[in-house]
Amino acid sequence: MDIFIQQLANGLIIGSIYALIALGYTMVYGILGLINFAHGDVVMVGAMTTISLFGLLLGLLTGLPAGVVLVLAVVIAMPLCAALGFGIERIAYRPLRHAPRLAPLITAIGVSIVLQNLAMLIWGRGYKSFPDVLSVEPFVFLGAHITMYQAVTFFLSLILMVGLWFLVQQTRLGRAMRATAQNEKVAALMGVNVNRVISQVFMIGSALGCIAGVMYTASYGQAQASMGFLLGLKAFSAAVLGGIGNIRGALLGGFLLGLIEAFGAGYLADLTGGFMGSEYKDVFAFLVLIAVLMVRPSGLLGEKESERA
């Protein structure tokens, strides 16, 4: 029972990170029908930038506590990642907005490769350690051992998800986003600045990705220039699992994928008689994703094609 509770906690924590990153994929796809494969690398840039800014600010602001310096580093890194998202949309995707679907897809992969190699040039190929600001000693909560970083990650993720829901459902920008997603041309005729809305979606998704990258790095203690590939692939899979283009689907898919991964790591060796261990948890998660999509290709909360017509 203790193992079950521990893996449940682990799954919810990593699932909250996947859900945050998946929101970036699903918002862009919902409006443009574009899969932004560079999003995972934006997450990586957010984590690496925060670590670098923390070291810089810690030397400049010697009188401030390390926790305050870390918050300042994240606050500065978020608009930098938002600006990066804006630049990616403006330079790489906007000229191809009405091109065949294959062109922006290849461009997205190219942007991902460029960002990854630029990160290697700036930060090197090695791992960067996350600063020890909070205690790394776990505490026991309902039978699960959780670190302070993990607790902050989970609750901050929930706050950001609620905030995004409020933005989409209750604000003028949210109405413009929903109108653009429904019909871009009609929204433009109704006075919506479509280009501005699309740019803002990229910026919001990139800012959320920055926070998710910091959370992921804080939970695992280190970041690296190529970390965005697998992390982005998992978040994209979570968005597809829940129903890409659907915000609730991204949240559901993120948490489900996190739980599948955690329970796979905890019980896979027992289920396979020791043939497969926790190192195969990623394979197990993707197999479940494939199985779900074979039954419901649109994802768990996605609309069927007949419903769109």
HELIX and SHEET records of a PDB file:
HELIX    1   1 ASP A    2  LEU A   32  1                                  31    
HELIX    2   2 HIS A   39  LEU A   60  1                                  22    
HELIX    3   3 ALA A   66  GLY A   87  1                                  22    
HELIX    4   4 ILE A   88  TYR A   93  3                                   6    
HELIX    5   5 ARG A   94  LEU A   96  5                                   3    
HELIX    6   6 LEU A  102  TRP A  123  1                                  22    
HELIX    7   7 MET A  148  GLN A  170  1                                  23    
HELIX    8   8 ARG A  172  GLN A  182  1                                  11    
HELIX    9   9 GLU A  184  LEU A  189  1                                   6    
HELIX   10  10 VAL A  194  TYR A  220  1                                  27    
HELIX   11  11 MET A  227  GLY A  242  1                                  16    
HELIX   12  12 ILE A  247  LEU A  271  1                                  25    
HELIX   13  13 SER A  278  TYR A  280  5                                   3    
HELIX   14  14 LYS A  281  VAL A  295  1                                  15    
HELIX   15  15 GLU A  305  ARG A  308  1                                   4    
SHEET    1   A 2 LYS A 128  SER A 129  0                                        
SHEET    2   A 2 GLN A 222  ALA A 223 -1                                        
SHEET    1   B 2 PHE A 139  PHE A 141  0                                        
SHEET    2   B 2 ALA A 144  ILE A 146 -1                                        
END                                                                             
